[in-house]
Amino acid sequence: MLKPAWDDDLKAFIKSWRTVNEWLDAAEQVHPHRWQNTDHIHLQQLCGNQLANLPSALSRGEIFSVAQGANADPLTAFLWTMAWGHNGTNYGATRVNKITADPNAAAKIAQIVALALAGSIQAAFDGLQGQYRLTGLGT
C-alpha cells in the first residue's frame, strides 16, 4: 500500500508534541498593540473591553479555558482565537476589523460559540457558511 507523501511529515509533527500538555501550553505571541490600534473602529466598538485584556502571548489551553464554562465570553473567545491564529502578522487585526464591521457580528459570534459549546460542531460550521456568515472570515 502506498502511503501519502505527507505521511512522514505528519508523523514527525506528531512526535514533536511529546504530550498533550505541551500542545495546549505552547504560546504564540499576539502583539496586543496591533489589535488595540484605535484605527480599527469596528473591532474597538465590538471588542473594546476584551482588547484591553488581550495578553501578549496565548496558548491553545488559554483559548479553550476562556471559551468554556459558565463564564464563557463569546467575544473574548473569538478575539483570542483570531489573535492567536494571526500570531505574528501585521494584517490580522485589520482583517478582523473588517469582519466585525457586520452590525450583527456579536450575535452571530455568540450563536456560533453557543452551538460549538453545545456539541453541535457541524451546525456551528454550517452556520459560519450560512446564516451566521461573517464576511471576511474564511472557513
Solvent accessible surface area in square Angstrom, and as a share of the most:
residue,aa,sasa,rsa
1,M,236,1.05
2,L,169,0.84
3,K,117,0.49
4,P,60,0.38
5,A,106,0.82
6,W,148,0.52
7,D,24,0.12
8,D,81,0.42
9,D,103,0.53
10,L,77,0.38
11,K,107,0.45
12,A,63,0.49
13,F,110,0.46
14,I,105,0.53
15,K,159,0.67
16,S,69,0.45
17,W,70,0.25
18,R,187,0.68
19,T,71,0.41
20,V,108,0.62
21,N,101,0.52
22,E,62,0.28
23,W,85,0.30
24,L,44,0.22
25,D,98,0.51
26,A,31,0.24
27,A,61,0.47
28,E,63,0.28
29,Q,105,0.47
30,V,1,0.00
31,H,54,0.24
32,P,25,0.15
33,H,121,0.54
34,R,64,0.23
35,W,7,0.02
36,Q,67,0.30
37,N,61,0.31
38,T,110,0.64
39,D,107,0.56
40,H,19,0.08
41,I,103,0.52
42,H,72,0.32
43,L,0,0.00
44,Q,51,0.23
45,Q,142,0.63
46,L,36,0.18
47,C,0,0.00
48,G,28,0.27
49,N,124,0.64
50,Q,26,0.12
51,L,3,0.02
52,A,79,0.61
53,N,111,0.57
54,L,10,0.05
55,P,41,0.26
56,S,68,0.44
57,A,27,0.21
58,L,0,0.00
59,S,7,0.05
60,R,49,0.18
61,G,21,0.21
62,E,75,0.34
63,I,15,0.08
64,F,88,0.37
65,S,79,0.51
66,V,34,0.19
67,A,20,0.16
68,Q,108,0.48
69,G,59,0.57
70,A,111,0.86
71,N,147,0.75
72,A,28,0.22
73,D,46,0.24
74,P,37,0.23
75,L,30,0.15
76,T,16,0.09
77,A,7,0.05
78,F,18,0.08
79,L,0,0.00
80,W,37,0.13
81,T,61,0.35
82,M,22,0.10
83,A,0,0.00
84,W,57,0.20
85,G,52,0.50
86,H,31,0.14
87,N,52,0.27
88,G,43,0.42
89,T,38,0.22
90,N,115,0.59
91,Y,102,0.39
92,G,1,0.01
93,A,4,0.03
94,T,57,0.33
95,R,124,0.45
96,V,0,0.00
97,N,21,0.11
98,K,135,0.57
99,I,4,0.02
100,T,8,0.05
101,A,45,0.35
102,D,33,0.17
103,P,130,0.82
104,N,86,0.44
105,A,1,0.01
106,A,39,0.30
107,A,68,0.53
108,K,36,0.15
109,I,4,0.02
110,A,39,0.31
111,Q,67,0.30
112,I,21,0.11
113,V,24,0.14
114,A,52,0.41
115,L,38,0.19
116,A,38,0.29
117,L,88,0.44
118,A,83,0.64
119,G,55,0.53
120,S,43,0.28
121,I,111,0.56
122,Q,120,0.53
123,A,45,0.35
124,A,7,0.05
125,F,87,0.36
126,D,73,0.38
127,G,5,0.05
128,L,33,0.16
129,Q,93,0.41
130,G,42,0.41
131,Q,138,0.61
132,Y,40,0.15
133,R,114,0.42
134,L,2,0.01
135,T,107,0.62
136,G,54,0.52
137,L,30,0.15
138,G,71,0.68
139,T,87,0.50
